[in-house]
Amino acid sequence: CSSDLSRAVNLPVQYFSQKKGWMDQRIFKEWFEKHFVPQVENHLMSKNLPLKAVLLVDNAPSHPAENVMKSVDGNIVLKFLPPNVTPLIQPMDQGVIAATKKNYRSHLLERRINE
């Protein structure tokens, strides 16, 4: 089992924790600035796309205010979905998120197999 865990160190996953086990604004901000923004910039540059992106999030208390959540140059920003919109987008929640997870897992497995 320990050999399986030692390989997990190389997975493209960031791990954060806090005392209560909940996502909080500090963790979200750190993830956004240190991981999300650089990865999005790298992806956009690799595809020769404009360096502009929007991360859409719900209005969970763990998400900091929109005006503080942006890249240094302001080209990658966070925007909130309207409050109480989750019931209206539930079908999207089911289909889009499920498809994204399946696609991510498939690509991750393929990358790991080819290493």
C-alpha positions in Angstrom: 0.0 0.0 0.0 2.8 2.4 0.8 4.3 2.0 -2.7 0.9 3.0 -4.2 1.0 6.2 -2.0 4.5 7.1 -3.0 3.4 7.3 -6.6 0.5 9.6 -5.7 3.1 12.3 -5.0 3.5 12.9 -8.7 -0.2 13.3 -9.4 -1.3 16.8 -10.7 -3.3 17.4 -7.6 -3.1 20.2 -5.0 -4.1 19.4 -1.4 -5.1 22.0 1.1 -6.6 21.6 4.6 -8.0 23.7 7.3 -9.0 22.9 10.9 -12.7 22.5 10.3 -12.4 20.6 7.0 -14.3 23.1 5.0 -13.1 25.2 2.0 -12.5 28.8 3.2 -11.6 32.0 1.5 -7.9 31.8 2.4 -7.7 28.3 0.7 -9.7 29.3 -2.3 -7.7 32.5 -2.8 -4.4 30.6 -2.5 -5.6 27.9 -5.0 -6.9 30.6 -7.4 -3.6 32.6 -7.4 -1.0 29.9 -7.1 -2.6 27.1 -9.2 -5.6 28.1 -11.2 -4.2 31.3 -12.8 -0.8 29.9 -13.8 -2.4 26.7 -15.2 -4.9 28.6 -17.2 -2.3 31.0 -18.5 0.0 28.1 -19.5 -2.9 26.4 -21.3 -4.0 29.5 -23.1 -0.4 30.2 -24.2 0.1 26.6 -25.4 -3.0 27.0 -27.6 -2.1 30.5 -28.8 -5.3 31.8 -27.3 -5.8 35.3 -25.8 -4.9 35.4 -22.1 -8.4 36.0 -20.9 -10.6 33.7 -18.8 -13.5 33.7 -16.4 -14.1 31.3 -13.6 -17.8 31.0 -12.8 -18.6 30.1 -9.2 -21.7 29.9 -7.0 -22.2 32.3 -4.1 -20.7 29.9 -1.5 -19.3 31.7 1.6 -15.9 30.2 0.8 -15.6 32.3 -2.4 -14.0 35.7 -1.8 -15.4 38.9 -3.4 -15.1 39.2 -7.2 -13.1 42.4 -7.0 -10.2 40.7 -5.2 -10.2 37.5 -7.3 -8.3 38.2 -10.5 -4.9 37.7 -11.9 -2.3 40.4 -11.5 -3.0 41.7 -15.0 -6.7 41.4 -14.5 -7.2 39.1 -17.5 -8.3 36.0 -15.5 -11.2 36.8 -13.2 -13.8 35.2 -11.0 -17.5 35.9 -11.5 -20.4 34.8 -9.4 -23.5 33.1 -10.8 -26.7 34.9 -9.7 -27.8 33.9 -6.1 -30.2 30.9 -5.8 -29.6 29.8 -9.4 -28.6 26.3 -8.6 -32.1 24.8 -8.9 -32.4 26.4 -12.4 -29.1 25.0 -13.6 -29.4 21.6 -12.0 -29.6 19.8 -15.4 -26.4 21.5 -16.4 -24.9 20.5 -13.0 -25.7 16.9 -13.7 -24.6 16.7 -17.4 -21.8 19.1 -17.7 -20.0 18.3 -14.4 -20.4 14.5 -15.0 -19.0 14.8 -18.5 -16.1 17.0 -17.3 -15.3 14.5 -14.6 -15.4 11.6 -17.0 -13.3 13.4 -19.5 -10.7 14.5 -16.9 -10.4 11.0 -15.4 -10.0 9.5 -18.9 -7.3 12.0 -19.9 -5.5 11.6 -16.5 -5.5 7.8 -16.8 -4.2 8.0 -20.4 -1.4 10.4 -19.3 -0.4 8.1 -16.4 -0.4 5.0 -18.6 1.8 6.7 -21.2 4.4 7.9 -18.7 
